[in-house]
Amino acid sequence: MVNIASYYAKELASAEDACVFLGCKTPELWLECALAHQEILLIDHAQCEKKAATTALSMINRYSDHTDMVMRMSKLAREELRHFEQVLVIMKKRGIQYSTLSASRYAEGLRQHIRAGRVECLVDTLIIGAFIEARSCERFAALVPLLDTELAKFYQGLLASEARHFLMYLHFAKKVADESIDKHVERFRKIECNLIETGDEQFRFHSGVPRSLRAMEC
């Protein structure tokens, strides 16, 4: 059982903190698929960074009365777009054309469990954000030893920011909640782990276990 309360007192989080927060590790088969299909990995990574920026901007619009959160989300959106640009630069150097891929079931699989009510919806959305950032951090860390020098260095450089984003989302979830969020964090931990450990027809950055190394349909 993860000691959730220990994270509330942290001012900074490490990549290890983010990995421990999760309920499971990325399956080896996903890593094999990522190495075999790095073009899809990079395209979907870029898409994830863009979506992360869009999510931050959406929260600014929807929850404008939470001033502290709005300011942090503004900074987050800029940082995510910078990461998006950095991925595009790497793709261009490798002759990979940016395109739009269909989304994996991961994010929607989490969002469909968001509770009704303005505060409840915000808390759950923030908890989901924490899990997405923590999973991104965990996958970058798992990929670093396996990739070429350039891409490994880039992903290594993202670990600190992903861990920081994870902790930011978790802190704001606790701050805006009317009650303890521990049981809701545990609820989403189980949901997230199930999405990661069960089969997916398509390989994506946040997909579950590929049903086979040929499961590459875009």
C-alpha atoms as an extended CHARMM CRD file, in Angstrom:
* protein
*
       218  EXT
         1         1  MET       CA              0.0000000000        0.0000000000        0.0000000000  PROA      1               0.0000000000
         2         2  VAL       CA              1.3970000000        3.3720000000       -1.0110000000  PROA      2               0.0000000000
         3         3  ASN       CA              1.5860000000        5.9770000000        1.7600000000  PROA      3               0.0000000000
         4         4  ILE       CA             -0.2850000000        8.7390000000       -0.0480000000  PROA      4               0.0000000000
         5         5  ALA       CA              0.0240000000       11.1700000000        2.8600000000  PROA      5               0.0000000000
         6         6  SER       CA              3.8060000000       11.1820000000        2.4780000000  PROA      6               0.0000000000
         7         7  TYR       CA              3.4340000000       12.9280000000       -0.8860000000  PROA      7               0.0000000000
         8         8  TYR       CA              1.4210000000       15.8400000000        0.4990000000  PROA      8               0.0000000000
         9         9  ALA       CA              4.3730000000       17.0980000000        2.5280000000  PROA      9               0.0000000000
        10        10  LYS       CA              6.8250000000       16.9640000000       -0.3740000000  PROA      10              0.0000000000
        11        11  GLU       CA              7.8570000000       20.1800000000       -2.0870000000  PROA      11              0.0000000000
        12        12  LEU       CA              9.7390000000       18.3280000000       -4.8120000000  PROA      12              0.0000000000
        13        13  ALA       CA              9.2580000000       14.8660000000       -6.2650000000  PROA      13              0.0000000000
        14        14  SER       CA             11.7780000000       12.6210000000       -7.9640000000  PROA      14              0.0000000000
        15        15  ALA       CA             11.2080000000       10.2160000000      -10.8190000000  PROA      15              0.0000000000
        16        16  GLU       CA             11.4060000000        7.4330000000       -8.2370000000  PROA      16              0.0000000000
        17        17  ASP       CA              8.6080000000        9.0900000000       -6.2340000000  PROA      17              0.0000000000
        18        18  ALA       CA              6.4080000000        9.1540000000       -9.3190000000  PROA      18              0.0000000000
        19        19  CYS       CA              7.1200000000        5.5010000000      -10.0890000000  PROA      19              0.0000000000
        20        20  VAL       CA              6.3630000000        4.3700000000       -6.5200000000  PROA      20              0.0000000000
        21        21  PHE       CA              3.0660000000        6.2870000000       -6.6300000000  PROA      21              0.0000000000
        22        22  LEU       CA              1.8090000000        4.0420000000       -9.4310000000  PROA      22              0.0000000000
        23        23  GLY       CA              0.2030000000        0.6620000000       -8.8510000000  PROA      23              0.0000000000
        24        24  CYS       CA              2.2710000000       -1.2440000000      -11.3920000000  PROA      24              0.0000000000
        25        25  LYS       CA              5.2790000000       -1.0380000000      -13.6800000000  PROA      25              0.0000000000
        26        26  THR       CA              5.1190000000       -0.7600000000      -17.4520000000  PROA      26              0.0000000000
        27        27  PRO       CA              5.0270000000       -4.3090000000      -18.9040000000  PROA      27              0.0000000000
        28        28  GLU       CA              8.1240000000       -5.5130000000      -20.7560000000  PROA      28              0.0000000000
        29        29  LEU       CA              6.0740000000       -6.1990000000      -23.8870000000  PROA      29              0.0000000000
        30        30  TRP       CA              5.1370000000       -2.5190000000      -24.1070000000  PROA      30              0.0000000000
        31        31  LEU       CA              8.8300000000       -1.5790000000      -23.9400000000  PROA      31              0.0000000000
        32        32  GLU       CA              9.6360000000       -4.0750000000      -26.7000000000  PROA      32              0.0000000000
        33        33  CYS       CA              6.8800000000       -2.5630000000      -28.8140000000  PROA      33              0.0000000000
        34        34  ALA       CA              8.1410000000        0.9760000000      -28.1510000000  PROA      34              0.0000000000
        35        35  LEU       CA             11.6450000000        0.0730000000      -29.3200000000  PROA      35              0.0000000000
        36        36  ALA       CA             10.3060000000       -1.6390000000      -32.4300000000  PROA      36              0.0000000000
        37        37  HSD       CA              8.0420000000        1.2860000000      -33.3480000000  PROA      37              0.0000000000
        38        38  GLN       CA              9.8260000000        4.4710000000      -32.3220000000  PROA      38              0.0000000000
        39        39  GLU       CA              8.1260000000        6.5150000000      -35.0410000000  PROA      39              0.0000000000
        40        40  ILE       CA              4.7120000000        5.9060000000      -33.4620000000  PROA      40              0.0000000000
        41        41  LEU       CA              6.2390000000        6.4540000000      -30.0160000000  PROA      41              0.0000000000
        42        42  LEU       CA              7.4800000000        9.9190000000      -30.9840000000  PROA      42              0.0000000000
        43        43  ILE       CA              4.3670000000       10.9650000000      -32.8740000000  PROA      43              0.0000000000
        44        44  ASP       CA              2.1130000000        9.9760000000      -29.9930000000  PROA      44              0.0000000000
        45        45  HSD       CA              4.4920000000       11.5300000000      -27.4620000000  PROA      45              0.0000000000
        46        46  ALA       CA              4.1910000000       14.8400000000      -29.3160000000  PROA      46              0.0000000000
        47        47  GLN       CA              0.4350000000       14.4370000000      -29.3620000000  PROA      47              0.0000000000
        48        48  CYS       CA              0.4120000000       13.7830000000      -25.5920000000  PROA      48              0.0000000000
        49        49  GLU       CA              2.3800000000       16.9730000000      -24.9070000000  PROA      49              0.0000000000
        50        50  LYS       CA             -0.0770000000       18.9740000000      -26.9960000000  PROA      50              0.0000000000
        51        51  LYS       CA             -3.0440000000       17.4000000000      -25.2140000000  PROA      51              0.0000000000
        52        52  ALA       CA             -1.4680000000       18.1450000000      -21.8320000000  PROA      52              0.0000000000
        53        53  ALA       CA             -1.2230000000       21.8220000000      -22.7680000000  PROA      53              0.0000000000
        54        54  THR       CA             -4.8260000000       21.7990000000      -23.9830000000  PROA      54              0.0000000000
        55        55  THR       CA             -5.9890000000       20.2060000000      -20.7300000000  PROA      55              0.0000000000
        56        56  ALA       CA             -4.2190000000       22.8800000000      -18.6840000000  PROA      56              0.0000000000
        57        57  LEU       CA             -5.8330000000       25.6550000000      -20.7310000000  PROA      57              0.0000000000
        58        58  SER       CA             -9.2360000000       24.0010000000      -20.4070000000  PROA      58              0.0000000000
        59        59  MET       CA             -8.8850000000       23.9430000000      -16.6280000000  PROA      59              0.0000000000
        60        60  ILE       CA             -7.9730000000       27.6350000000      -16.6410000000  PROA      60              0.0000000000
        61        61  ASN       CA            -11.2100000000       28.3910000000      -18.4950000000  PROA      61              0.0000000000
        62        62  ARG       CA            -13.4010000000       26.1360000000      -16.3830000000  PROA      62              0.0000000000
        63        63  TYR       CA            -11.9950000000       26.8920000000      -12.9310000000  PROA      63              0.0000000000
        64        64  SER       CA            -10.9670000000       30.5380000000      -13.2080000000  PROA      64              0.0000000000
        65        65  ASP       CA            -11.9100000000       31.1560000000       -9.5520000000  PROA      65              0.0000000000
        66        66  HSD       CA             -8.9820000000       29.0050000000       -8.3560000000  PROA      66              0.0000000000
        67        67  THR       CA             -6.3280000000       31.6930000000       -8.8510000000  PROA      67              0.0000000000
        68        68  ASP       CA             -3.2960000000       29.7670000000       -7.6070000000  PROA      68              0.0000000000
        69        69  MET       CA             -4.1650000000       26.7930000000       -9.7620000000  PROA      69              0.0000000000
        70        70  VAL       CA             -4.8270000000       28.9830000000      -12.8050000000  PROA      70              0.0000000000
        71        71  MET       CA             -1.3710000000       30.5340000000      -12.5320000000  PROA      71              0.0000000000
        72        72  ARG       CA              0.3150000000       27.1470000000      -12.2650000000  PROA      72              0.0000000000
        73        73  MET       CA             -1.7270000000       25.7500000000      -15.1480000000  PROA      73              0.0000000000
        74        74  SER       CA             -0.6680000000       28.6860000000      -17.3120000000  PROA      74              0.0000000000
        75        75  LYS       CA              2.9850000000       27.8590000000      -16.6590000000  PROA      75              0.0000000000
        76        76  LEU       CA              2.2710000000       24.1780000000      -17.2220000000  PROA      76              0.0000000000
        77        77  ALA       CA              0.6430000000       24.8220000000      -20.6050000000  PROA      77              0.0000000000
        78        78  ARG       CA              3.6990000000       26.7690000000      -21.7760000000  PROA      78              0.0000000000
        79        79  GLU       CA              6.0460000000       24.0490000000      -20.5810000000  PROA      79              0.0000000000
        80        80  GLU       CA              4.0450000000       21.2890000000      -22.2660000000  PROA      80              0.0000000000
        81        81  LEU       CA              4.0370000000       23.2020000000      -25.5540000000  PROA      81              0.0000000000
        82        82  ARG       CA              7.7920000000       23.6270000000      -25.2640000000  PROA      82              0.0000000000
        83        83  HSD       CA              8.1200000000       19.8650000000      -24.8690000000  PROA      83              0.0000000000
        84        84  PHE       CA              5.8440000000       19.4450000000      -27.8920000000  PROA      84              0.0000000000
        85        85  GLU       CA              8.1870000000       21.6310000000      -29.9260000000  PROA      85              0.0000000000
        86        86  GLN       CA             11.2230000000       19.6840000000      -28.7160000000  PROA      86              0.0000000000
        87        87  VAL       CA              9.6840000000       16.3920000000      -29.8170000000  PROA      87              0.0000000000
        88        88  LEU       CA              8.9080000000       17.9020000000      -33.2280000000  PROA      88              0.0000000000
        89        89  VAL       CA             12.5620000000       18.9350000000      -33.6100000000  PROA      89              0.0000000000
        90        90  ILE       CA             13.7170000000       15.3880000000      -32.8930000000  PROA      90              0.0000000000
        91        91  MET       CA             11.1490000000       13.9950000000      -35.3060000000  PROA      91              0.0000000000
        92        92  LYS       CA             12.2640000000       16.3650000000      -38.0590000000  PROA      92              0.0000000000
        93        93  LYS       CA             15.8980000000       15.3170000000      -37.6130000000  PROA      93              0.0000000000
        94        94  ARG       CA             14.8050000000       11.6980000000      -38.0120000000  PROA      94              0.0000000000
        95        95  GLY       CA             12.6300000000       12.3160000000      -41.0380000000  PROA      95              0.0000000000
        96        96  ILE       CA              9.3940000000       11.5640000000      -39.1770000000  PROA      96              0.0000000000
        97        97  GLN       CA              6.3270000000       13.4790000000      -40.3250000000  PROA      97              0.0000000000
        98        98  TYR       CA              4.0290000000       14.6690000000      -37.5410000000  PROA      98              0.0000000000
        99        99  SER       CA              0.4760000000       13.4140000000      -37.9380000000  PROA      99              0.0000000000
       100       100  THR       CA             -2.5940000000       12.8050000000      -35.8090000000  PROA      100             0.0000000000
       101       101  LEU       CA             -3.0020000000        9.3180000000      -34.3850000000  PROA      101             0.0000000000
       102       102  SER       CA             -6.1530000000        7.8910000000      -32.8760000000  PROA      102             0.0000000000
       103       103  ALA       CA             -6.1310000000        8.1120000000      -29.0950000000  PROA      103             0.0000000000
       104       104  SER       CA             -5.5520000000        5.1180000000      -26.8660000000  PROA      104             0.0000000000
       105       105  ARG       CA             -8.2450000000        4.1180000000      -24.3850000000  PROA      105             0.0000000000
       106       106  TYR       CA             -6.0690000000        5.2600000000      -21.4710000000  PROA      106             0.0000000000
       107       107  ALA       CA             -7.1770000000        8.8380000000      -20.7860000000  PROA      107             0.0000000000
       108       108  GLU       CA            -10.8330000000        8.1900000000      -21.5560000000  PROA      108             0.0000000000
       109       109  GLY       CA            -10.6670000000        5.0290000000      -19.4570000000  PROA      109             0.0000000000
       110       110  LEU       CA             -9.6930000000        7.2170000000      -16.5150000000  PROA      110             0.0000000000
       111       111  ARG       CA            -12.0630000000       10.1020000000      -17.2540000000  PROA      111             0.0000000000
       112       112  GLN       CA            -15.1590000000        7.9190000000      -17.4110000000  PROA      112             0.0000000000
       113       113  HSD       CA            -14.8030000000        7.4030000000      -13.6490000000  PROA      113             0.0000000000
       114       114  ILE       CA            -14.9200000000       11.1230000000      -12.7870000000  PROA      114             0.0000000000
       115       115  ARG       CA            -17.6290000000       11.9290000000      -10.2430000000  PROA      115             0.0000000000
       116       116  ALA       CA            -20.4590000000       14.4020000000      -10.7770000000  PROA      116             0.0000000000
       117       117  GLY       CA            -20.3700000000       17.7700000000       -9.0140000000  PROA      117             0.0000000000
       118       118  ARG       CA            -18.1250000000       20.7520000000       -9.6630000000  PROA      118             0.0000000000
       119       119  VAL       CA            -15.6600000000       20.1520000000       -6.8250000000  PROA      119             0.0000000000
       120       120  GLU       CA            -15.7100000000       16.3800000000       -7.2200000000  PROA      120             0.0000000000
       121       121  CYS       CA            -15.0900000000       16.6890000000      -10.9550000000  PROA      121             0.0000000000
       122       122  LEU       CA            -12.1490000000       19.0190000000      -10.3700000000  PROA      122             0.0000000000
       123       123  VAL       CA            -10.6020000000       16.7830000000       -7.7010000000  PROA      123             0.0000000000
       124       124  ASP       CA            -10.8820000000       13.6830000000       -9.8770000000  PROA      124             0.0000000000
       125       125  THR       CA             -9.5300000000       15.5180000000      -12.9180000000  PROA      125             0.0000000000
       126       126  LEU       CA             -6.5050000000       16.6300000000      -10.8960000000  PROA      126             0.0000000000
       127       127  ILE       CA             -5.9400000000       13.1070000000       -9.5520000000  PROA      127             0.0000000000
       128       128  ILE       CA             -6.0790000000       11.7730000000      -13.1030000000  PROA      128             0.0000000000
       129       129  GLY       CA             -3.5570000000       14.4210000000      -14.1270000000  PROA      129             0.0000000000
       130       130  ALA       CA             -1.2450000000       13.1920000000      -11.3720000000  PROA      130             0.0000000000
       131       131  PHE       CA             -1.4630000000        9.6100000000      -12.6160000000  PROA      131             0.0000000000
       132       132  ILE       CA             -0.9040000000       10.5640000000      -16.2560000000  PROA      132             0.0000000000
       133       133  GLU       CA              2.1890000000       12.5920000000      -15.3740000000  PROA      133             0.0000000000
       134       134  ALA       CA              3.4940000000        9.8530000000      -13.0620000000  PROA      134             0.0000000000
       135       135  ARG       CA              3.0000000000        7.2080000000      -15.7580000000  PROA      135             0.0000000000
       136       136  SER       CA              4.7400000000        9.3910000000      -18.3290000000  PROA      136             0.0000000000
       137       137  CYS       CA              7.6660000000        9.7920000000      -15.9390000000  PROA      137             0.0000000000
       138       138  GLU       CA              7.8090000000        6.0460000000      -15.2820000000  PROA      138             0.0000000000
       139       139  ARG       CA              7.7940000000        5.2060000000      -18.9900000000  PROA      139             0.0000000000
       140       140  PHE       CA             10.4750000000        7.7540000000      -19.8380000000  PROA      140             0.0000000000
       141       141  ALA       CA             12.6430000000        6.3060000000      -17.0590000000  PROA      141             0.0000000000
       142       142  ALA       CA             12.0760000000        2.7510000000      -18.2960000000  PROA      142             0.0000000000
       143       143  LEU       CA             12.9520000000        3.7160000000      -21.8800000000  PROA      143             0.0000000000
       144       144  VAL       CA             16.1230000000        5.7010000000      -21.1270000000  PROA      144             0.0000000000
       145       145  PRO       CA             18.4790000000        2.6880000000      -20.7920000000  PROA      145             0.0000000000
       146       146  LEU       CA             17.1260000000        1.1650000000      -24.0070000000  PROA      146             0.0000000000
       147       147  LEU       CA             17.2060000000        4.0750000000      -26.4610000000  PROA      147             0.0000000000
       148       148  ASP       CA             19.8830000000        5.6930000000      -28.6110000000  PROA      148             0.0000000000
       149       149  THR       CA             21.9800000000        8.4140000000      -26.9880000000  PROA      149             0.0000000000
       150       150  GLU       CA             20.0480000000       11.4080000000      -28.3530000000  PROA      150             0.0000000000
       151       151  LEU       CA             16.5850000000       10.1850000000      -27.4440000000  PROA      151             0.0000000000
       152       152  ALA       CA             17.7340000000        8.7650000000      -24.1100000000  PROA      152             0.0000000000
       153       153  LYS       CA             19.2530000000       12.1280000000      -23.1630000000  PROA      153             0.0000000000
       154       154  PHE       CA             16.0450000000       13.9310000000      -24.1160000000  PROA      154             0.0000000000
       155       155  TYR       CA             13.8320000000       11.5710000000      -22.1210000000  PROA      155             0.0000000000
       156       156  GLN       CA             16.2080000000       11.7050000000      -19.1610000000  PROA      156             0.0000000000
       157       157  GLY       CA             15.8560000000       15.4820000000      -19.2470000000  PROA      157             0.0000000000
       158       158  LEU       CA             12.0660000000       15.2140000000      -19.0090000000  PROA      158             0.0000000000
       159       159  LEU       CA             12.0090000000       13.1640000000      -15.8100000000  PROA      159             0.0000000000
       160       160  ALA       CA             12.2840000000       16.0760000000      -13.3850000000  PROA      160             0.0000000000
       161       161  SER       CA              9.5120000000       18.0840000000      -15.0510000000  PROA      161             0.0000000000
       162       162  GLU       CA              7.1530000000       15.0910000000      -15.2680000000  PROA      162             0.0000000000
       163       163  ALA       CA              7.7250000000       14.3420000000      -11.5700000000  PROA      163             0.0000000000
       164       164  ARG       CA              7.1130000000       18.0040000000      -10.7350000000  PROA      164             0.0000000000
       165       165  HSD       CA              3.8870000000       18.0370000000      -12.7440000000  PROA      165             0.0000000000
       166       166  PHE       CA              2.7000000000       14.8590000000      -11.0140000000  PROA      166             0.0000000000
       167       167  LEU       CA              3.2030000000       16.3790000000       -7.5790000000  PROA      167             0.0000000000
       168       168  MET       CA              1.5840000000       19.6700000000       -8.5980000000  PROA      168             0.0000000000
       169       169  TYR       CA             -1.6000000000       17.9090000000       -9.7100000000  PROA      169             0.0000000000
       170       170  LEU       CA             -1.7100000000       15.8670000000       -6.5060000000  PROA      170             0.0000000000
       171       171  HSD       CA             -1.1700000000       18.9170000000       -4.2840000000  PROA      171             0.0000000000
       172       172  PHE       CA             -3.9710000000       20.8580000000       -5.9690000000  PROA      172             0.0000000000
       173       173  ALA       CA             -6.3210000000       17.8650000000       -5.7210000000  PROA      173             0.0000000000
       174       174  LYS       CA             -5.7750000000       17.8320000000       -1.9630000000  PROA      174             0.0000000000
       175       175  LYS       CA             -6.0660000000       21.6230000000       -1.7110000000  PROA      175             0.0000000000
       176       176  VAL       CA             -9.4270000000       21.9780000000       -3.4610000000  PROA      176             0.0000000000
       177       177  ALA       CA            -11.0910000000       18.8830000000       -1.9660000000  PROA      177             0.0000000000
       178       178  ASP       CA            -13.7190000000       19.1100000000        0.7660000000  PROA      178             0.0000000000
       179       179  GLU       CA            -12.5700000000       15.7660000000        2.1790000000  PROA      179             0.0000000000
       180       180  SER       CA             -9.6020000000       13.4150000000        2.2350000000  PROA      180             0.0000000000
       181       181  ILE       CA             -8.6990000000       12.3600000000       -1.2940000000  PROA      181             0.0000000000
       182       182  ASP       CA             -6.8460000000        9.1870000000       -0.2700000000  PROA      182             0.0000000000
       183       183  LYS       CA             -9.6730000000        6.7950000000       -1.1750000000  PROA      183             0.0000000000
       184       184  HSD       CA            -10.1220000000        8.4840000000       -4.5400000000  PROA      184             0.0000000000
       185       185  VAL       CA             -6.3990000000        8.2380000000       -5.2810000000  PROA      185             0.0000000000
       186       186  GLU       CA             -6.5640000000        4.5160000000       -4.4630000000  PROA      186             0.0000000000
       187       187  ARG       CA             -9.6290000000        4.1280000000       -6.6710000000  PROA      187             0.0000000000
       188       188  PHE       CA             -7.8650000000        5.6780000000       -9.6490000000  PROA      188             0.0000000000
       189       189  ARG       CA             -4.6660000000        3.7410000000       -8.9150000000  PROA      189             0.0000000000
       190       190  LYS       CA             -6.5480000000        0.4740000000       -9.4670000000  PROA      190             0.0000000000
       191       191  ILE       CA             -8.2410000000        1.7840000000      -12.6080000000  PROA      191             0.0000000000
       192       192  GLU       CA             -4.9660000000        3.0970000000      -14.0490000000  PROA      192             0.0000000000
       193       193  CYS       CA             -3.1090000000       -0.1240000000      -13.3110000000  PROA      193             0.0000000000
       194       194  ASN       CA             -5.8260000000       -2.1620000000      -15.0060000000  PROA      194             0.0000000000
       195       195  LEU       CA             -5.5620000000       -0.0040000000      -18.1380000000  PROA      195             0.0000000000
       196       196  ILE       CA             -1.7780000000       -0.4730000000      -18.2080000000  PROA      196             0.0000000000
       197       197  GLU       CA             -1.7750000000       -4.2340000000      -17.6030000000  PROA      197             0.0000000000
       198       198  THR       CA             -4.6090000000       -5.2840000000      -19.9080000000  PROA      198             0.0000000000
       199       199  GLY       CA             -4.4020000000       -5.7410000000      -23.6620000000  PROA      199             0.0000000000
       200       200  ASP       CA             -4.6220000000       -3.0460000000      -26.3340000000  PROA      200             0.0000000000
       201       201  GLU       CA             -5.0150000000       -3.4550000000      -30.0720000000  PROA      201             0.0000000000
       202       202  GLN       CA             -2.9300000000       -0.3430000000      -30.7940000000  PROA      202             0.0000000000
       203       203  PHE       CA              0.4420000000        0.7870000000      -29.5160000000  PROA      203             0.0000000000
       204       204  ARG       CA              0.4460000000        4.2720000000      -28.0450000000  PROA      204             0.0000000000
       205       205  PHE       CA              2.5320000000        6.1020000000      -25.4460000000  PROA      205             0.0000000000
       206       206  HSD       CA             -0.0270000000        5.3470000000      -22.7200000000  PROA      206             0.0000000000
       207       207  SER       CA             -1.4430000000        2.1150000000      -24.1270000000  PROA      207             0.0000000000
       208       208  GLY       CA             -1.6870000000       -1.1310000000      -22.2190000000  PROA      208             0.0000000000
       209       209  VAL       CA             -0.0370000000       -4.4110000000      -23.1430000000  PROA      209             0.0000000000
       210       210  PRO       CA              0.0980000000       -4.7950000000      -26.9430000000  PROA      210             0.0000000000
       211       211  ARG       CA             -1.7390000000       -7.9620000000      -27.9250000000  PROA      211             0.0000000000
       212       212  SER       CA              1.2330000000       -8.6500000000      -30.1890000000  PROA      212             0.0000000000
       213       213  LEU       CA              4.2230000000       -6.8210000000      -31.6270000000  PROA      213             0.0000000000
       214       214  ARG       CA              2.1500000000       -6.5430000000      -34.8010000000  PROA      214             0.0000000000
       215       215  ALA       CA             -0.6050000000       -4.5670000000      -33.0410000000  PROA      215             0.0000000000
       216       216  MET       CA              0.3590000000       -1.3740000000      -34.8060000000  PROA      216             0.0000000000
       217       217  GLU       CA             -2.8010000000       -0.3160000000      -36.5870000000  PROA      217             0.0000000000
       218       218  CYS       CA             -3.0390000000        3.4770000000      -36.5250000000  PROA      218             0.0000000000
